[in-house]
Amino acid sequence: MAPPMTPDQLRKALRAEGVRFVEYPGWTTRGRDAATGKVFGPVNGILNHHTAGHNALAVVAVNGVPGLPPPLAHAYLAKTGVLTLVADGRANHAGPVARNVYEALVAERKFPAPSKASGTVDGNDCLYGIETENLGDGKDPYTREQYDTWVRFNAAICRHHGWSAGSVAGHLETSVEGKVDPKGPVEGYGQRGRFTFTMGRFRADIDERLAHPASWNPTDMEDDMPDYVNLGVAKPFTLKPGVWDSVEFTTEWSDTAGDHAANGSVFVRGAAKFTGTVSLRLSKLPVGGVVQVRMSEYADKEHKADHPIDELIGTAGGTFGVVPLTKRVAADRGMRVRLLNQAAEPITVESAVLTALVWKE
């Protein structure tokens, strides 16, 4: 926990990070502190939003919306990449934050799915907020300039407080009210071309920036670094005969692409190219018995396509195999690993470890 940055500290940090910004009149004294009888701070992190509309600066700064008085964030980021500072005090942006996520944010741990049952924290008390101009329809792109400023803004605050990107969250990650922001395509960043916004990728870009001096530019990168995905299963599971079954990866060691949902089967979402392996250890598979392994594409929960089959053959003392995973997956598709037990009896999948490098398009 830390006291909020003063206006001068924020200006200095943003300039050092290379953020192009302007100041909305009266921002240094604007906030909801007096109206609510509550004080902004201490602070624990940054919450990121999209506006779900265009030209919303006045709405965020001074107009608000029905039932929600202004200011609606501390900063507004236009598609031009120019940031506007709109408030210094408490802002109406976060609403109730799931306590289990809040505690992970404070500890800079991986966020669990938000649980209302865990209780809630008033995020307006303790989180900086930024509204980024975007229709929020999943089609309207964040511009290259906008995304670059977005990363720099978050990095500037993290650098000042000594935080990592583990103190950065999206509204969809904290909300107990079903918020979905931020989302949408991004025109590009550094030497990277068009890709889909995810909080995992966003945090990775912030952490990459924090590993360099504040003056660093992403165009200084020599090549496009891939995302790293490393998933597994927390405990053995039974594989019944005769039915294709998706592997549910219940352990997540790394997912900088942000495509793997908690306990989910999808390990990468398009558009993307990837290469990697899944290592399997099986028991109770008879000698000579066969387990088939394949990748399958899904659009949400709808099965769309299958890819060629690999086979693991049962051996005495257990069965082990490493299956290659190399493919391109199209936009709006997710890739799963599926298994088919061709033996007569159920077998046990003792472990499944997936490792992949992912290049988002």
C-alpha positions in Angstrom: 0.0 0.0 0.0 1.2 3.5 -0.9 0.0 7.1 -0.9 -1.4 8.2 -4.2 1.0 10.1 -6.5 0.8 13.9 -6.2 0.0 15.8 -9.5 3.7 16.8 -9.7 4.9 13.2 -9.2 2.5 11.9 -11.8 3.5 14.6 -14.4 7.2 13.8 -13.7 6.7 10.0 -14.1 4.7 10.4 -17.3 7.2 12.7 -18.9 10.1 10.3 -18.0 8.1 7.4 -19.5 7.5 9.3 -22.8 3.8 9.7 -22.3 2.1 12.4 -24.4 -0.4 14.0 -22.1 -2.5 17.1 -21.6 -4.4 18.3 -18.5 -8.1 18.8 -18.3 -8.9 22.1 -16.5 -9.3 21.6 -12.7 -8.0 18.0 -12.7 -5.7 18.5 -9.7 -8.6 19.2 -7.4 -11.3 17.0 -9.0 -12.4 13.9 -7.2 -15.3 12.3 -5.2 -13.6 12.5 -1.8 -15.7 15.3 -0.4 -19.0 14.0 -1.9 -18.4 10.5 -0.4 -16.7 11.4 2.8 -13.9 9.0 1.8 -10.3 9.7 0.8 -8.6 8.2 -2.2 -5.7 6.0 -1.1 -3.7 4.2 0.0 -3.4 2.7 -3.5 -2.7 -0.9 -4.5 -2.9 -1.0 -8.2 -4.2 0.3 -11.6 -7.5 -0.7 -13.1 -7.9 -0.5 -16.9 -11.2 0.1 -18.8 -12.5 0.8 -22.3 -15.1 3.5 -22.7 -17.6 1.5 -24.9 -18.0 4.7 -26.9 -16.1 7.4 -28.7 -15.5 11.1 -27.8 -16.2 10.4 -24.1 -13.6 12.8 -22.6 -16.2 15.2 -21.1 -18.3 12.3 -19.9 -15.3 10.8 -18.0 -14.1 14.1 -16.7 -17.1 16.2 -15.7 -20.4 14.9 -17.0 -20.6 11.4 -15.8 -23.6 9.1 -16.7 -27.0 8.6 -15.2 -26.6 7.1 -11.7 -22.8 7.6 -11.8 -21.4 11.0 -11.1 -18.0 12.1 -12.4 -15.1 11.8 -12.5 -15.2 8.3 -14.0 -11.4 7.7 -14.1 -8.2 9.5 -13.3 -7.1 9.5 -17.0 -8.7 9.3 -20.4 -6.8 7.9 -23.4 -7.9 8.9 -26.9 -7.2 7.0 -30.1 -4.6 9.6 -31.0 -2.5 8.2 -28.2 -2.7 11.5 -26.2 -3.6 11.0 -22.6 -5.7 13.5 -20.7 -5.4 13.8 -16.9 -8.9 14.3 -15.6 -8.9 13.7 -11.8 -6.6 13.5 -8.8 -8.9 12.3 -6.1 -11.4 9.5 -5.8 -13.1 8.5 -9.1 -16.1 6.3 -9.9 -14.5 3.7 -12.1 -13.9 0.4 -10.2 -17.0 -0.4 -8.3 -17.0 -3.5 -6.1 -13.8 -5.6 -6.5 -13.9 -9.2 -5.6 -11.9 -9.6 -2.4 -10.1 -12.7 -3.7 -8.8 -10.8 -6.7 -8.0 -7.7 -4.6 -5.8 -9.8 -2.3 -4.0 -11.3 -5.3 -3.4 -7.9 -6.7 -1.9 -6.6 -3.5 0.4 -9.6 -3.3 1.1 -9.5 -7.1 0.0 -13.1 -7.5 -1.9 -14.7 -10.4 -5.5 -13.5 -10.3 -8.2 -16.1 -9.5 -11.7 -15.8 -11.1 -13.6 -13.1 -9.3 -15.7 -14.5 -6.5 -18.6 -12.5 -5.0 -18.7 -15.1 -2.2 -15.2 -13.9 -1.1 -16.6 -10.5 -0.3 -15.9 -7.2 -2.1 -13.6 -4.2 -1.7 -14.5 -0.7 -2.9 -12.0 -0.3 -5.7 -12.6 3.4 -6.0 -10.8 3.8 -2.7 -7.5 2.2 -3.8 -7.1 1.8 -7.5 -6.0 4.3 -10.2 -8.4 4.2 -13.1 -7.9 4.8 -16.9 -10.6 4.8 -19.5 -9.3 4.0 -23.0 -11.4 5.1 -26.0 -12.9 2.1 -27.7 -16.4 0.9 -28.8 -15.9 -2.3 -26.8 -17.6 -4.4 -29.5 -14.6 -6.6 -30.0 -14.0 -5.2 -33.5 -13.0 -1.5 -32.9 -9.2 -1.5 -32.8 -7.0 0.2 -30.3 -4.5 2.2 -32.4 -0.8 1.6 -32.3 -0.2 5.0 -30.7 -3.0 4.4 -28.1 -1.7 1.0 -27.0 1.9 2.3 -26.7 0.7 5.2 -24.4 -1.5 2.7 -22.5 1.6 0.6 -21.7 3.7 3.6 -20.8 1.0 5.1 -18.5 0.7 1.9 -16.5 4.5 1.4 -16.4 5.0 5.0 -15.2 2.8 4.4 -12.1 4.3 1.0 -11.4 7.8 2.3 -11.7 7.1 5.2 -9.2 5.6 2.8 -6.7 8.1 -0.1 -7.2 5.3 -2.4 -8.5 5.5 -5.0 -11.2 2.7 -5.5 -13.7 1.2 -7.8 -11.2 -0.4 -4.7 -9.8 -2.2 -4.0 -13.1 -5.7 -5.4 -13.7 -8.5 -5.2 -16.2 -12.1 -4.5 -15.1 -13.1 -8.0 -16.3 -10.7 -9.5 -13.9 -12.0 -7.7 -10.8 -15.7 -7.2 -11.4 -18.4 -9.2 -9.6 -20.9 -7.5 -12.0 -19.9 -9.3 -15.2 -17.8 -6.4 -16.7 -16.0 -7.5 -19.9 -13.5 -4.6 -20.5 -11.0 -4.1 -21.8 -11.2 -6.1 -25.0 -10.7 -5.8 -28.8 -8.0 -5.9 -31.5 -4.8 -3.8 -31.4 -3.3 -2.4 -34.5 0.2 -3.2 -33.3 3.0 -2.5 -30.8 6.7 -2.1 -31.4 7.6 -4.4 -34.2 4.5 -6.6 -33.5 1.6 -6.5 -36.0 -2.1 -6.7 -35.3 -3.1 -8.8 -32.3 -5.9 -9.3 -29.9 -5.8 -7.5 -26.6 -5.5 -9.7 -23.5 -4.5 -8.6 -20.0 -1.8 -11.3 -20.0 -0.1 -9.8 -23.1 -0.7 -6.3 -21.7 1.0 -7.1 -18.4 3.9 -8.8 -20.2 4.4 -5.6 -22.3 4.4 -3.5 -19.1 6.9 -5.8 -17.4 9.1 -5.7 -20.4 9.0 -1.9 -20.3 9.8 -1.9 -16.6 12.9 -4.1 -17.3 14.3 -1.2 -19.3 15.0 2.5 -18.4 11.9 4.8 -18.6 13.3 6.3 -21.9 13.2 2.9 -23.7 11.1 2.5 -26.8 9.6 -0.9 -27.9 10.8 -0.2 -31.5 14.3 -0.8 -30.1 13.4 -4.5 -30.0 15.4 -6.6 -32.5 12.6 -9.1 -33.1 9.1 -10.1 -32.2 9.3 -12.1 -29.0 6.7 -14.9 -28.7 4.4 -15.5 -25.7 5.2 -18.5 -23.5 2.6 -20.9 -22.4 3.2 -23.7 -19.9 0.2 -25.6 -18.6 -0.4 -28.9 -16.8 -2.9 -31.0 -14.8 -3.1 -30.7 -11.0 -3.9 -34.3 -10.5 -4.4 -37.5 -12.5 -7.7 -38.1 -14.3 -9.6 -41.0 -15.8 -9.9 -41.4 -19.5 -12.9 -43.5 -20.5 -12.7 -45.7 -23.6 -14.2 -44.8 -27.0 -14.8 -41.0 -26.5 -12.7 -38.0 -27.5 -12.0 -36.0 -24.4 -10.4 -32.5 -24.1 -7.6 -32.2 -21.6 -8.5 -29.6 -19.0 -5.3 -27.9 -17.9 -5.9 -27.2 -14.2 -2.3 -25.9 -13.5 -1.0 -22.7 -15.2 2.7 -21.9 -14.7 2.9 -19.4 -17.5 0.4 -17.8 -20.0 1.7 -14.5 -21.2 -0.7 -14.7 -24.2 -3.6 -14.7 -21.7 -5.6 -17.2 -23.7 -6.0 -20.0 -21.1 -9.0 -19.7 -18.8 -8.9 -21.1 -15.3 -9.1 -24.9 -15.6 -9.8 -24.5 -19.3 -9.0 -26.7 -22.3 -8.1 -24.0 -24.7 -4.3 -23.3 -24.7 -4.2 -20.7 -27.5 -6.6 -18.4 -29.3 -6.3 -17.0 -32.8 -5.2 -15.4 -34.8 -1.9 -16.9 -33.9 0.9 -19.3 -34.8 2.4 -21.6 -32.2 4.9 -24.4 -31.8 5.4 -26.7 -28.8 4.7 -30.1 -27.2 2.4 -31.9 -24.8 4.1 -34.5 -22.7 1.8 -37.3 -21.5 2.2 -40.1 -18.9 -0.4 -42.8 -18.8 -1.1 -45.8 -16.5 -3.4 -48.8 -16.9 -3.0 -48.8 -20.7 -2.5 -52.4 -21.7 0.7 -53.3 -23.6 -0.1 -52.7 -27.2 -3.1 -50.5 -26.4 -3.5 -47.2 -28.2 -4.4 -43.7 -27.1 -4.8 -41.2 -29.9 -3.9 -37.5 -29.5 -5.0 -34.7 -31.7 -5.5 -30.9 -31.7 -9.0 -29.6 -32.3 -10.3 -26.2 -33.1 -13.4 -24.7 -31.3 -15.4 -21.5 -31.7 -16.4 -21.0 -28.1 -17.9 -24.4 -27.2 -18.6 -25.4 -30.8 -16.3 -28.0 -32.4 -15.0 -26.7 -35.7 -12.1 -28.8 -37.0 -9.7 -31.6 -36.2 -6.0 -32.0 -37.0 -3.9 -35.1 -37.7 -3.7 -37.8 -35.1 -0.6 -39.0 -33.1 -0.7 -42.3 -31.2 0.8 -43.5 -27.9 1.3 -47.3 -27.6 1.0 -49.0 -24.3 4.2 -50.5 -22.8 4.9 -52.4 -19.6 5.5 -50.2 -16.6 3.6 -47.2 -17.9 3.3 -45.3 -21.1 5.1 -42.0 -22.0 5.0 -39.8 -25.0 5.8 -36.3 -26.3 3.4 -35.0 -29.0 4.4 -32.1 -31.2 2.0 -29.1 -31.4 2.7 -26.8 -34.4 -0.1 -25.0 -36.2 -1.8 -21.7 -37.0 -5.2 -21.0 -35.5 -7.5 -18.5 -37.1 -9.2 -15.6 -35.5 -12.2 -16.4 -33.2 -10.9 -20.0 -32.8 -9.4 -21.7 -29.8 -7.1 -24.8 -29.9 -7.5 -27.8 -27.5 -5.7 -31.1 -27.0 -8.0 -34.1 -27.2 -7.4 -37.8 -26.3 -9.1 -41.0 -27.4 -8.7 -44.2 -25.3 -9.0 -47.1 -27.7 -8.5 -49.7 -25.0 -11.5 -51.6 -23.6 -11.2 -50.3 -20.1 -10.6 -46.8 -18.5 -7.0 -45.7 -18.1 -5.4 -42.9 -16.0 -3.7 -39.8 -17.4 -1.1 -39.4 -14.7 0.3 -36.1 -16.1 0.0 -33.8 -19.1 2.4 -30.9 -19.5 2.0 -28.5 -22.4 4.8 -26.1 -23.4 4.4 -23.7 -26.3 5.7 -20.5 -27.9 2.9 -18.4 -29.4 3.2 -15.6 -32.0 0.0 -13.5 -32.0 -1.1 -12.0 -35.4 
